[in-house]
Amino acid sequence: MRRINSEFKTRFMSEEGQKLSNRDYFGCVEMDDFACYVLADSLDDEPLVNSAKVAVESLIRSFIESPTMRKGKLERYMREAHRELLKKRGGMRLKASVMIVITDYRKMRYCYTGNTRLYLLRNNRFLFKTRDQSLTANLVEKEKVTSDQAAAHEERNNLYSYLGERGRPEIVTSKKYRLEDGDILAMLSRGIWERCGDEELLELAKDAKEPDEILGQVEDLVLGKQEMAAIDNYTLAVTFIDKTYRPPKKKFSLKKILMVAIPVALLVGGISLALYLRHRNIRNKEESLATCMESGGTYMRYDNYKKAAEEYTEAKKLAGSLKRKEEEAEADQYLKLAEQISLADEAIMAQEYQKAQELYLTAMEMSMSAGNVGKSYIDSQLSRTRAYIDVFDFIELGIQKEEYGDMEGAIASYKEARDKAASLYYTAGKEEALAKQAAAEEKIEKESQQAKAQAAQEQAAREEEKQKEKEEREEEEQKEKEAEEEQKELENEQRTNDRKSAIDLENKGNELLAAGKYDSAVTYYRTAQAIYVRLELPELADGINAKIAAAEAGIAAEETAENEKAREEETE
């Protein structure tokens, strides 16, 4: 009944700060012989699942089922919480930084991964402080960054280990520390230690009589800095150890002690030797198992799946001999995944890309069942495999376009294949695509030259046809011109003949006029005048009018003479 014979007072605060929700989580349980305190800080932004809560509840549940301070057990609790985060992923990336502290009210031991911190204060100084598993902590250790700068350093949350990571987390387990009256345990999430320095925490704890005094002052300090920087989720759990458990002292006489001790010592010595040898063998196997699992996880983390398969094969054998069903199943699961990825890698090296794609897809399903271990590598290899397949698809598409006569489209496809292969440093694919492209371009050039030659021949034929048509047209025009000239010559000859006839008619009329044959003279004159008019010789036509008038006057005179003669004859 250690609990009732000791005085441990624990208080905590946990707030969302300036975030939308609080993703820190603290839990504790105090039993008769042991107490467990757990603080976790979610490292993801999944809105539906609080990874810190999942981790804390898993650790407390494991502790309640089997309360202990044994190092191996605590690490097993942590690995179980790690597996729960992986199982609950379902496509999410659940991650948490976790600190667990176990005490038997006399001593304590802690176990953690990430950057959730534990401080033990004694006599107003730090007896110890945990070291973050971050790049900044490494820089501090190498004295490249001071402790004062670490809380604000940009890499302070760049962790190399945490629960929920791919592979196995690197778990730190302490030795046992003896507790003393007046000790103070402080468990801090990053929202506290980023805003409250170590010296400030010491000063606030200096005169505190109750845990609540430290909580209130630290919260005032954190909130007082909110104008300078955003306040993250912050959680602080403080345990005042006013009294540790002291077992009652019993008095035994030397004689009684010897009477009991000697036989017991002999019996225990024999049994102990046998148990020691057995325990040493088991311990060696457990250490080898832990080493193999750790090495396998490391190889998986660095994508060396052949070596990981070797480690997990050995781990599976060791777990089987130790009858560790969970570890055996876990090693077997990781072994099958590593072997599947190795097979896919071999297929891609053999340029069997369709086969590699199928193997990687199967590996992806296995990875999801194993908490997405190796998912990033499989994703990248699937992308690479699809890219290789795309190279051949583009080449095949180019060949099809060539068959359809789409040479420009074929060249475009070959260029796509060439560029894709170049981005993959895939020399064979690039050379094939370039050869296809060159052949297509040569074919286009040849067809272009043939088309140009044919066009030139057609153009020459058209020019020849035009020249022939021109010559025929000129010959036709020449014939028409000759015909016109001949016609004109005939017309001129006819005109000359007509004029000559008109002149002859006019002269005949003159003769008849002179002979007094006036009627005949008028006929000849009018006929000649009509010819002059038709020949468009108005002057000559008008010149006959006077002769016609003279002839008509002669006719009139003859009629008058005849009339007078007739009257005379009538008179007689």
TAMOJO-V139996 format. One record per backbone hydrogen bond with DSSP energy under -1.0 kcal/mol. NH is the residue of the N-H (numbers start at 1). CO is the residue of the C=O. If there is no record, write none. Layout:
nh:NH co:CO
nh:NH co:CO
This chain:
nh:3 co:32
nh:6 co:3
nh:7 co:243
nh:9 co:240
nh:11 co:238
nh:13 co:236
nh:15 co:234
nh:18 co:231
nh:19 co:16
nh:25 co:40
nh:27 co:38
nh:29 co:36
nh:31 co:34
nh:35 co:103
nh:36 co:29
nh:37 co:101
nh:38 co:27
nh:39 co:99
nh:40 co:25
nh:41 co:97
nh:42 co:23
nh:43 co:95
nh:54 co:50
nh:55 co:51
nh:56 co:52
nh:57 co:53
nh:58 co:54
nh:59 co:55
nh:60 co:56
nh:61 co:57
nh:62 co:58
nh:63 co:59
nh:64 co:60
nh:65 co:61
nh:66 co:62
nh:74 co:70
nh:75 co:71
nh:76 co:72
nh:77 co:73
nh:78 co:74
nh:79 co:75
nh:80 co:76
nh:81 co:77
nh:82 co:78
nh:83 co:79
nh:84 co:80
nh:85 co:81
nh:86 co:82
nh:87 co:83
nh:88 co:84
nh:92 co:89
nh:96 co:163
nh:97 co:41
nh:98 co:113
nh:99 co:39
nh:100 co:111
nh:101 co:37
nh:102 co:109
nh:103 co:35
nh:104 co:107
nh:108 co:177
nh:109 co:102
nh:111 co:100
nh:112 co:172
nh:113 co:98
nh:117 co:188
nh:119 co:186
nh:120 co:128
nh:121 co:184
nh:122 co:125
nh:127 co:120
nh:128 co:120
nh:130 co:118
nh:133 co:114
nh:134 co:132
nh:135 co:158
nh:136 co:155
nh:138 co:134
nh:139 co:135
nh:140 co:136
nh:141 co:137
nh:142 co:138
nh:143 co:140
nh:144 co:139
nh:145 co:139
nh:150 co:146
nh:152 co:149
nh:156 co:153
nh:158 co:155
nh:159 co:157
nh:160 co:133
nh:163 co:96
nh:165 co:162
nh:172 co:112
nh:174 co:110
nh:177 co:108
nh:179 co:106
nh:182 co:241
nh:183 co:180
nh:184 co:121
nh:185 co:239
nh:186 co:119
nh:187 co:237
nh:188 co:117
nh:189 co:235
nh:192 co:189
nh:193 co:189
nh:194 co:190
nh:195 co:192
nh:196 co:192
nh:201 co:197
nh:202 co:198
nh:203 co:199
nh:204 co:200
nh:205 co:201
nh:215 co:211
nh:216 co:212
nh:217 co:213
nh:218 co:214
nh:219 co:215
nh:220 co:216
nh:221 co:217
nh:222 co:218
nh:223 co:219
nh:224 co:220
nh:225 co:222
nh:226 co:223
nh:229 co:225
nh:234 co:15
nh:236 co:13
nh:237 co:187
nh:238 co:11
nh:239 co:185
nh:240 co:9
nh:241 co:183
nh:242 co:7
nh:242 co:240
nh:243 co:7
nh:245 co:105
nh:257 co:253
nh:258 co:254
nh:259 co:255
nh:260 co:256
nh:261 co:257
nh:262 co:258
nh:264 co:260
nh:265 co:261
nh:266 co:262
nh:267 co:263
nh:268 co:264
nh:269 co:265
nh:270 co:266
nh:271 co:267
nh:272 co:268
nh:273 co:269
nh:274 co:270
nh:275 co:271
nh:276 co:272
nh:277 co:273
nh:278 co:274
nh:279 co:275
nh:280 co:276
nh:281 co:277
nh:282 co:278
nh:283 co:279
nh:284 co:280
nh:285 co:281
nh:286 co:282
nh:287 co:283
nh:288 co:284
nh:289 co:285
nh:290 co:286
nh:291 co:287
nh:292 co:288
nh:293 co:289
nh:294 co:290
nh:295 co:291
nh:296 co:292
nh:297 co:293
nh:298 co:294
nh:299 co:295
nh:300 co:296
nh:301 co:297
nh:302 co:298
nh:303 co:300
nh:304 co:299
nh:308 co:304
nh:309 co:305
nh:310 co:306
nh:311 co:307
nh:312 co:308
nh:313 co:309
nh:314 co:310
nh:315 co:311
nh:316 co:312
nh:317 co:313
nh:318 co:314
nh:319 co:315
nh:320 co:316
nh:321 co:317
nh:322 co:318
nh:324 co:319
nh:325 co:323
nh:328 co:324
nh:329 co:325
nh:330 co:326
nh:331 co:327
nh:332 co:328
nh:333 co:329
nh:334 co:330
nh:335 co:331
nh:336 co:332
nh:337 co:333
nh:338 co:334
nh:339 co:335
nh:340 co:336
nh:341 co:337
nh:342 co:338
nh:343 co:339
nh:344 co:340
nh:345 co:341
nh:346 co:342
nh:347 co:343
nh:348 co:344
nh:349 co:345
nh:350 co:346
nh:351 co:348
nh:352 co:347
nh:353 co:351
nh:356 co:352
nh:357 co:353
nh:358 co:354
nh:359 co:355
nh:360 co:356
nh:361 co:357
nh:362 co:358
nh:363 co:359
nh:364 co:360
nh:365 co:361
nh:366 co:362
nh:367 co:363
nh:368 co:364
nh:369 co:365
nh:370 co:366
nh:371 co:368
nh:372 co:367
nh:375 co:372
nh:378 co:374
nh:379 co:375
nh:380 co:376
nh:381 co:377
nh:382 co:378
nh:383 co:379
nh:384 co:380
nh:385 co:381
nh:386 co:382
nh:387 co:383
nh:388 co:384
nh:389 co:385
nh:390 co:386
nh:391 co:387
nh:392 co:388
nh:393 co:389
nh:394 co:390
nh:395 co:391
nh:396 co:392
nh:397 co:393
nh:398 co:394
nh:399 co:395
nh:400 co:396
nh:401 co:397
nh:402 co:398
nh:403 co:399
nh:404 co:400
nh:405 co:402
nh:406 co:401
nh:407 co:405
nh:410 co:406
nh:411 co:407
nh:412 co:408
nh:413 co:409
nh:414 co:410
nh:415 co:411
nh:416 co:412
nh:417 co:413
nh:418 co:414
nh:419 co:415
nh:420 co:416
nh:421 co:417
nh:422 co:418
nh:423 co:419
nh:424 co:420
nh:425 co:422
nh:426 co:421
nh:427 co:425
nh:430 co:426
nh:431 co:427
nh:432 co:428
nh:433 co:429
nh:434 co:430
nh:435 co:431
nh:436 co:432
nh:437 co:433
nh:438 co:434
nh:439 co:435
nh:440 co:436
nh:441 co:437
nh:442 co:438
nh:443 co:439
nh:444 co:440
nh:445 co:441
nh:446 co:442
nh:447 co:443
nh:448 co:444
nh:449 co:445
nh:450 co:446
nh:451 co:447
nh:452 co:448
nh:453 co:449
nh:454 co:450
nh:455 co:451
nh:456 co:452
nh:457 co:453
nh:458 co:454
nh:459 co:455
nh:460 co:456
nh:461 co:457
nh:462 co:458
nh:463 co:459
nh:464 co:460
nh:465 co:461
nh:466 co:462
nh:467 co:463
nh:468 co:464
nh:469 co:465
nh:470 co:466
nh:471 co:467
nh:472 co:468
nh:473 co:469
nh:474 co:470
nh:475 co:471
nh:476 co:472
nh:477 co:473
nh:478 co:474
nh:479 co:475
nh:480 co:476
nh:481 co:477
nh:482 co:478
nh:483 co:479
nh:484 co:480
nh:485 co:481
nh:486 co:482
nh:487 co:483
nh:488 co:484
nh:489 co:485
nh:490 co:486
nh:491 co:487
nh:492 co:488
nh:493 co:489
nh:494 co:490
nh:495 co:491
nh:496 co:492
nh:497 co:493
nh:498 co:494
nh:499 co:495
nh:500 co:496
nh:501 co:497
nh:502 co:498
nh:503 co:499
nh:504 co:500
nh:505 co:501
nh:506 co:502
nh:507 co:503
nh:508 co:504
nh:509 co:505
nh:510 co:506
nh:511 co:507
nh:512 co:508
nh:513 co:509
nh:514 co:510
nh:515 co:511
nh:517 co:512
nh:518 co:516
nh:521 co:517
nh:522 co:518
nh:523 co:519
nh:524 co:520
nh:525 co:521
nh:526 co:522
nh:527 co:523
nh:528 co:524
nh:529 co:525
nh:530 co:526
nh:531 co:527
nh:532 co:528
nh:533 co:529
nh:534 co:530
nh:535 co:531
nh:536 co:533
nh:537 co:532
nh:541 co:537
nh:542 co:538
nh:543 co:539
nh:548 co:544
nh:549 co:545
nh:550 co:546
nh:551 co:547
nh:552 co:548
nh:553 co:549
nh:554 co:550
nh:555 co:551
nh:556 co:552
nh:557 co:553
nh:558 co:554
nh:559 co:555
nh:560 co:556
nh:561 co:557
nh:562 co:558
nh:563 co:559
nh:564 co:560
nh:565 co:561
nh:566 co:562
nh:567 co:563
nh:568 co:564
nh:569 co:565
nh:570 co:566
nh:571 co:567
nh:572 co:568
